[in-house]
């Protein structure tokens, strides 16, 4: 069970600020060190927030996505000065295109890992707590969207199991495309029906007609104030680094960057400490 000081129990505004900066930085930079820090820290946080039985789920898909992105980029992007070989089509296979594709795959994997952490921490109740008073319709839409993926996964498993049971003893076993089409139609109708039922239920209960009270009361504690100051400091520093081009990295025509400066090492250390904030933030409680 998570401690009361864990990231799961941060104030929702602080959690939203942390993940907005983490995902934004993961999307912004292609510097190899930034990619490595974002990927490793995102993986560590995802492992930490996932139950032990499900920690191995999804890793083969991420690895396949990285390799597929690198392979597709190398097959269609032929820029670069370091030629490794020639493809059957006659186009050159370059080291720079391979590295660019690999960096794109690592960026994709890092962003997906941070979004996995975000989905674990930022529950529908936190969305409602932050946005229901100002924009109740948007808050309801966001909370339903967050729940949609997990419900879709569970329902898809049920539909797939039912279709497999029907196909095992009938002619449907020989028609996989029709079985997949039927499963998709069932999932689509089930999801639309669930959305309509939820909307009608919320409307009948008077959602959005009066001021809403939160089911859970989140207190803005001393730890949250210190974390907010720390995250704002990191955000200003990292945005300044992006604006001045300290983390710029080029892949074409040749692989390289702006060199190793002391300020770059300081900012990379700051970025690592920022990504690992959930590890040491317990000391602020």
C-alpha positions in Angstrom: 0.0 0.0 0.0 1.3 3.5 -0.9 2.4 5.8 1.8 0.5 8.9 2.5 3.6 10.9 1.3 3.7 9.1 -2.0 3.0 10.9 -5.4 -0.5 9.3 -5.3 -1.3 11.6 -2.4 0.1 14.9 -3.8 -2.3 17.7 -4.3 -3.9 17.4 -7.8 -2.6 20.8 -8.9 1.0 19.7 -8.0 0.6 16.4 -9.7 -0.7 18.1 -12.9 2.2 20.5 -12.9 4.7 17.7 -12.5 3.3 15.6 -15.3 2.8 18.6 -17.6 6.5 19.5 -17.3 7.7 15.8 -17.5 5.6 15.1 -20.7 6.4 18.4 -22.2 10.2 17.9 -21.7 10.0 14.4 -23.1 8.3 15.7 -26.2 10.6 18.7 -26.6 14.1 17.4 -26.7 16.0 14.9 -28.8 19.3 15.3 -27.0 20.6 11.8 -26.3 21.2 12.4 -22.6 17.7 13.9 -22.2 16.1 11.0 -24.0 18.0 8.5 -21.8 17.0 10.4 -18.6 13.4 10.7 -19.6 13.2 7.0 -20.6 14.9 5.6 -17.5 13.0 7.9 -15.1 9.7 7.2 -16.8 10.3 3.5 -16.7 11.2 3.7 -13.0 8.1 5.7 -12.1 5.9 3.4 -14.2 7.3 0.3 -12.4 6.9 2.0 -9.0 3.2 2.8 -9.7 2.3 -0.5 -11.2 1.3 -3.6 -9.3 3.9 -6.3 -9.1 1.9 -8.8 -11.2 1.4 -6.3 -14.1 4.9 -4.8 -14.2 6.0 -6.8 -17.2 2.9 -6.0 -19.2 3.5 -3.6 -22.2 7.3 -3.8 -22.3 7.4 -6.0 -25.5 5.1 -3.6 -27.2 7.3 -0.6 -26.3 10.4 -2.4 -27.5 8.7 -3.4 -30.8 7.6 0.2 -31.3 11.1 1.5 -30.8 12.6 -1.0 -33.3 9.8 -0.5 -35.8 10.2 3.2 -35.7 13.9 3.0 -36.3 13.5 0.5 -39.1 10.8 2.5 -40.9 12.8 5.7 -40.7 16.0 3.9 -42.0 14.0 2.5 -44.9 12.4 5.8 -46.1 14.9 8.4 -44.8 18.2 8.4 -46.7 19.8 11.6 -45.5 23.1 11.6 -43.7 26.8 11.5 -44.6 27.8 8.1 -43.0 26.7 5.4 -45.5 26.5 1.9 -44.0 25.1 0.0 -46.9 22.8 0.2 -49.9 19.2 -1.1 -49.9 17.9 -3.3 -52.7 16.1 -0.2 -54.1 19.5 1.5 -54.5 19.1 4.0 -51.8 21.7 4.4 -49.1 21.3 3.2 -45.5 22.9 5.9 -43.3 24.0 5.9 -39.7 22.2 9.3 -39.2 18.9 7.9 -40.3 19.2 4.9 -38.0 20.1 7.2 -35.0 17.2 9.6 -35.9 14.7 6.7 -36.1 16.1 5.2 -32.8 15.7 8.6 -31.1 12.2 8.9 -32.4 11.3 5.5 -31.0 12.9 6.3 -27.6 11.0 9.5 -27.5 7.7 7.7 -28.2 8.5 5.1 -25.5 9.3 7.8 -23.0 6.2 9.7 -23.6 4.0 6.6 -23.4 5.7 5.7 -20.1 5.0 9.1 -18.6 1.4 8.9 -19.8 1.1 5.6 -18.1 2.3 7.2 -14.8 -0.1 10.0 -15.4 -3.1 7.7 -15.8 -2.1 5.9 -12.6 -1.8 9.0 -10.5 -4.4 11.4 -12.0 -7.7 9.7 -11.3 -11.1 11.0 -12.5 -11.8 12.4 -9.0 -8.8 14.6 -9.3 -9.9 15.9 -12.7 -13.3 16.7 -11.2 -11.8 18.4 -8.2 -9.7 20.7 -10.3 -12.0 21.5 -13.2 -15.6 20.7 -12.2 -16.4 24.1 -10.7 -15.0 26.1 -13.7 -15.9 23.8 -16.6 -18.2 20.9 -15.5 -18.8 19.6 -19.0 -15.0 19.5 -19.8 -14.3 17.9 -16.4 -16.9 15.1 -17.0 -15.5 14.6 -20.6 -11.9 14.2 -19.2 -12.9 11.9 -16.4 -14.9 9.7 -18.9 -11.9 9.7 -21.3 -9.6 8.5 -18.5 -11.9 5.7 -17.6 -12.6 4.7 -21.2 -9.2 3.0 -22.0 -9.3 0.7 -18.9 -13.0 -0.2 -19.5 -12.3 -0.7 -23.2 -9.5 -3.2 -22.3 -11.6 -5.2 -19.9 -14.6 -5.3 -22.3 -12.4 -6.3 -25.2 -11.1 -9.2 -23.2 -14.6 -10.3 -22.5 -15.7 -10.0 -26.1 -12.6 -11.8 -27.4 -13.1 -14.6 -24.9 -16.8 -15.0 -26.0 -15.8 -14.9 -29.7 -13.1 -17.5 -29.1 -15.6 -19.8 -27.3 -18.1 -19.5 -30.2 -15.4 -20.1 -32.8 -14.0 -23.2 -31.2 -17.0 -25.3 -32.1 -18.3 -23.7 -35.2 -17.5 -22.4 -38.7 -16.4 -19.0 -37.3 -13.0 -20.5 -36.6 -12.3 -20.4 -40.3 -13.4 -16.8 -40.7 -11.0 -14.7 -38.5 -11.7 -11.4 -40.3 -15.5 -11.7 -39.8 -14.9 -12.6 -36.1 -12.7 -9.5 -35.7 -15.3 -7.3 -37.5 -18.0 -8.6 -35.2 -15.9 -8.0 -32.1 -15.2 -4.4 -33.2 -18.9 -3.8 -33.9 -19.8 -5.2 -30.4 -17.2 -3.0 -28.7 -18.3 0.1 -30.6 -22.0 -0.3 -29.8 -21.2 -1.2 -26.2 -19.0 1.9 -25.7 -21.6 4.2 -27.3 -24.4 2.8 -25.2 -22.3 3.2 -22.0 -21.6 6.8 -22.9 -25.2 7.6 -23.5 -26.3 5.9 -20.3 -23.6 7.9 -18.3 -24.7 11.2 -19.9 -28.4 10.6 -19.2 -27.6 9.6 -15.6 -25.5 12.7 -15.0 -28.2 14.9 -16.5 -31.0 13.3 -14.4 -28.9 14.0 -11.3 -28.6 17.7 -12.2 -24.9 17.7 -13.0 -23.6 21.2 -13.7 -26.7 23.0 -12.5 -25.2 23.9 -9.1 -21.9 24.2 -7.4 -20.3 20.8 -7.0 -18.6 19.6 -3.9 -15.7 17.1 -4.1 -16.0 13.7 -2.7 -12.4 13.8 -1.6 -10.9 16.9 0.0 -7.3 17.6 -1.0 -5.3 19.7 1.4 -2.6 22.0 0.1 0.1 21.1 2.7 3.6 22.4 3.4 5.0 19.6 1.3 2.9 20.7 -1.7 4.1 24.3 -1.3 7.7 23.2 -1.4 7.1 20.9 -4.3 5.4 23.7 -6.2 8.4 26.0 -5.7 10.7 23.2 -6.8 8.7 22.4 -9.9 8.5 26.1 -10.9 12.2 26.5 -10.5 12.8 23.4 -12.6 10.3 24.6 -15.2 11.9 28.0 -15.6 15.4 26.6 -15.8 14.5 23.9 -18.3 12.4 26.2 -20.5 15.3 28.7 -20.5 17.6 25.9 -21.6 15.2 25.1 -24.4 14.9 28.7 -25.4 18.7 29.2 -25.5 19.3 26.0 -27.4 21.5 24.3 -24.8 19.8 20.9 -25.5 19.7 21.2 -29.2 21.0 18.2 -31.1 21.3 17.6 -34.8 21.1 14.3 -36.7 21.5 15.6 -40.2 23.7 15.9 -42.1 26.0 14.6 -39.4 25.3 13.4 -35.8 26.4 15.9 -33.2 25.5 18.7 -30.8 26.8 21.9 -29.4 29.5 20.3 -27.2 29.7 19.7 -23.4 29.5 22.9 -21.4 29.4 23.2 -17.6 25.9 24.7 -17.7 24.7 21.8 -19.8 25.9 19.3 -17.3 24.2 21.3 -14.5 20.9 21.4 -16.4 21.0 17.7 -17.2 21.6 17.0 -13.5 18.6 19.3 -12.7 16.5 17.5 -15.2 17.4 14.1 -13.7 16.5 15.4 -10.2 13.3 16.8 -11.5 12.3 13.5 -13.1 13.1 11.6 -9.9 11.1 14.0 -7.7 8.7 11.3 -6.5 11.7 9.4 -5.1 13.1 12.1 -2.8 9.9 14.2 -2.2 9.0 12.0 0.8 11.7 13.9 2.7 9.6 17.1 2.5 6.7 15.6 4.4 
